[in-house]
Structure formats: structure tokens, C-alpha cells
């Protein structure tokens, strides 16, 4: 990780006003913000770790655990909310055995909610990676997850 961070930091001067861009670039490179990386950002920018952590936890765009191979986003926009997004979220949580903002132990799935994915006519909907699945019911959500699991198992069997 040290080499990766050194390369990432080379684009910056190492000042306190670069904290957010440093966090963004580090997350882009590593996929998430491990504590060690945030400590290194603080050292590089001359800012205490507590401030780096405070900034990172304030903004919802930053994550502290790696995303799963399949990233599930449940839309909580107005249209989805009115049409049952809460039930879809609860069902997906039960199916995957994780809660919002968690990743399964095997790293296959991560789950988060988003304010809106822009598919209001398909409400309620989710995305799995970049694929949109709409007009969901809990039963349809189960089918989507089963299909994604099956595709992942096929890829593993083929050595992909």
C-alpha cells in the first residue's frame, strides 16, 4: 500500500486544503479508505488523524470497507420510497445477511442505499454493479440476487 500511496500523493503538494482531494484519490486507488491510508494522508498534509477521520466520516461518498464484487444499491428516492423501497431494502438485507453499508464475509456483495438512481418510472429499483433492476417486489429482488450469485459462481468455475 505504501508504494500506491506514494504514487497517489505525488500529484499533491501536501497541504491541509487538499484533504478532500487526497481522500478521493486514495479511495479511487484503493477502493476504500483504510485507517492506515488516512493516517498517512494526515502525515502528508500535516493534519491530525482526528481531522482526517472527521472529514472522511462527514461525507457519505467515502467508505471504510472494500466494496463487494457485486455492489447492490437500493434507491431511496421519493418514487421508490412511496412504492416500497424500505421493504426491498429489508428483504435484500435478509437475503444477503448484511445490513446497509456492509459487505458479506466472502466479499461477494456489498449493500448501500442511494438518494436516487434516476429511474423513477421503474420504482422501486436497485442497481447491481451498473445494471438497473426495476419494478421490484421482494420476490423479484430475490430472483435478481439469485441470478447474480449464479453468474458469479459460473465466473469462478471458469477461472475468471
Secondary structure, DSSP 8 states (H G I E B T S, - for coil): -HHHHHHHHTTS---GGGHHHHHHHHHHHHSS--HHHHHHHHHHHT--HHHHHHHHHHSTT--SS---SEEEEEE-SHHHHHTTHHHHHHHHHHHHT--TTEE-TTSSEEEEEES--S-GGG-S-EEETTEEE-S--HHHHHHHHHHHHHHHHHHHHTT-
